[in-house]
Amino acid sequence: NKEALEALGGVEGLARRLGVDTETGLTPEQVKSFTETFGDNALPEKPMKGFWELFFEAFQDLTIMILLAAAAVSIILGLTVERNYSSGWIEGVAIFIAVLLVASVSAGNDYSKELQFRALEKTSEGDEVCA
């Protein structure tokens, strides 16, 4: 936080305490020492979402919710108002099947993207960046 940094004398004071030259940066020995002392300077990897989690997240979409409601209404109206028990349910069930298909494709695409992103992260792990 800013108050703690100011208490140490700002950026320059902190750099002095750590033995770092703000003009030239860290030496390779300092990098190794700081890594051993403070750990890697990396964000923790967040857990990957599974297919089923992505599948159920697809149902949070407003369009999918509207289609599910329309399917339920279609089934209810087809069976009660039309009193056609042999085929009054078909349109509603077709909408349900379409929604399941869309959710499956959406989850499959998202899962594939997650796998590709993880693979990309793995290939870039060895890259060193000097600032």
C-alpha positions as CSV (number, residue, x, y, z in Angstrom):
1,N,0.0,0.0,0.0
2,K,1.1,3.6,-0.6
3,E,1.5,4.5,3.1
4,A,3.8,1.6,3.7
5,L,5.9,2.5,0.6
6,E,6.2,6.1,1.7
7,A,7.2,4.9,5.2
8,L,10.1,3.1,3.6
9,G,11.2,6.2,1.7
10,G,9.3,5.7,-1.5
11,V,10.6,3.6,-4.4
12,E,14.1,4.9,-4.0
13,G,14.2,4.0,-0.2
14,L,12.8,0.5,-0.9
15,A,15.4,-0.1,-3.7
16,R,18.2,1.0,-1.3
17,R,17.0,-1.4,1.4
18,L,16.9,-4.2,-1.1
19,G,20.3,-3.3,-2.6
20,V,18.9,-2.7,-6.0
21,D,20.1,-0.1,-8.5
22,T,17.1,1.6,-10.0
23,E,19.2,2.6,-13.1
24,T,20.6,-0.9,-14.0
25,G,18.1,-3.2,-12.4
26,L,18.9,-6.6,-10.8
27,T,21.9,-8.7,-11.5
28,P,21.4,-12.4,-12.3
29,E,22.7,-13.2,-8.8
30,Q,20.1,-10.9,-7.2
31,V,17.4,-12.5,-9.3
32,K,18.4,-15.9,-8.1
33,S,18.6,-14.7,-4.5
34,F,15.3,-12.9,-4.6
35,T,13.6,-15.9,-6.2
36,E,14.9,-18.1,-3.4
37,T,13.8,-15.6,-0.8
38,F,10.5,-14.4,-2.1
39,G,9.5,-17.1,-4.6
40,D,8.7,-16.8,-8.3
41,N,7.2,-13.6,-9.6
42,A,4.2,-15.2,-11.1
43,L,0.5,-15.3,-10.7
44,P,-1.0,-18.5,-9.4
45,E,-2.6,-20.6,-12.1
46,K,-6.4,-20.6,-11.7
47,P,-8.1,-24.0,-11.9
48,M,-9.5,-24.9,-15.3
49,K,-13.2,-25.1,-15.7
50,G,-14.5,-28.5,-16.7
51,F,-16.9,-29.2,-19.6
52,W,-19.9,-29.7,-17.3
53,E,-19.3,-26.5,-15.4
54,L,-19.1,-24.6,-18.8
55,F,-22.2,-26.5,-19.9
56,F,-24.3,-25.4,-16.9
57,E,-22.9,-21.8,-17.2
58,A,-24.3,-21.7,-20.7
59,F,-27.8,-21.8,-19.2
60,Q,-27.1,-18.4,-17.5
61,D,-27.4,-16.7,-20.9
62,L,-30.6,-14.6,-21.1
63,T,-31.5,-16.0,-24.6
64,I,-31.2,-19.6,-23.4
65,M,-33.4,-18.8,-20.4
66,I,-36.1,-17.3,-22.7
67,L,-35.9,-20.3,-24.9
68,L,-36.3,-22.7,-22.0
69,A,-39.4,-20.7,-20.8
70,A,-40.8,-20.7,-24.3
71,A,-40.3,-24.5,-24.5
72,A,-42.1,-25.0,-21.2
73,V,-45.0,-22.8,-22.3
74,S,-45.2,-24.6,-25.6
75,I,-45.4,-28.0,-24.0
76,I,-48.0,-26.8,-21.5
77,L,-50.1,-25.1,-24.1
78,G,-49.8,-28.0,-26.5
79,L,-51.0,-30.5,-23.9
80,T,-53.7,-28.4,-22.2
81,V,-55.2,-25.9,-24.6
82,E,-54.9,-28.0,-27.8
83,R,-55.6,-31.2,-25.9
84,N,-53.5,-33.0,-28.4
85,Y,-51.6,-35.4,-26.3
86,S,-50.0,-37.3,-29.2
87,S,-48.2,-34.3,-30.8
88,G,-48.9,-31.2,-28.7
89,W,-45.6,-31.6,-26.9
90,I,-43.4,-31.9,-30.0
91,E,-42.6,-28.2,-30.5
92,G,-41.6,-27.7,-26.9
93,V,-39.4,-30.8,-26.8
94,A,-37.8,-29.6,-30.1
95,I,-36.9,-26.3,-28.4
96,F,-35.5,-28.1,-25.4
97,I,-33.4,-30.3,-27.7
98,A,-32.1,-27.2,-29.6
99,V,-31.2,-25.5,-26.3
100,L,-29.3,-28.6,-25.1
101,L,-27.5,-28.7,-28.4
102,V,-26.6,-25.0,-28.3
103,A,-25.4,-25.3,-24.7
104,S,-23.3,-28.4,-25.6
105,V,-21.7,-26.7,-28.6
106,S,-21.0,-23.5,-26.5
107,A,-19.5,-25.5,-23.7
108,G,-17.4,-27.6,-26.1
109,N,-16.1,-24.4,-27.8
110,D,-15.3,-22.8,-24.4
111,Y,-13.5,-25.9,-23.2
112,S,-11.5,-26.1,-26.4
113,K,-10.5,-22.5,-26.0
114,E,-9.4,-23.1,-22.4
115,L,-7.3,-26.1,-23.5
116,Q,-5.7,-24.0,-26.2
117,F,-5.0,-21.1,-23.8
118,R,-3.3,-23.5,-21.3
119,A,-1.2,-24.9,-24.1
120,L,-0.2,-21.4,-25.1
121,E,0.7,-20.6,-21.5
122,K,2.9,-23.7,-21.3
123,T,4.8,-22.8,-24.4
124,S,5.5,-19.2,-23.1
125,E,6.6,-20.4,-19.6
126,G,10.2,-20.6,-20.6
127,D,10.4,-17.1,-22.1
128,E,12.4,-14.7,-20.0
129,V,11.5,-11.1,-19.9
130,C,13.8,-8.3,-18.8
131,A,12.4,-5.0,-17.9
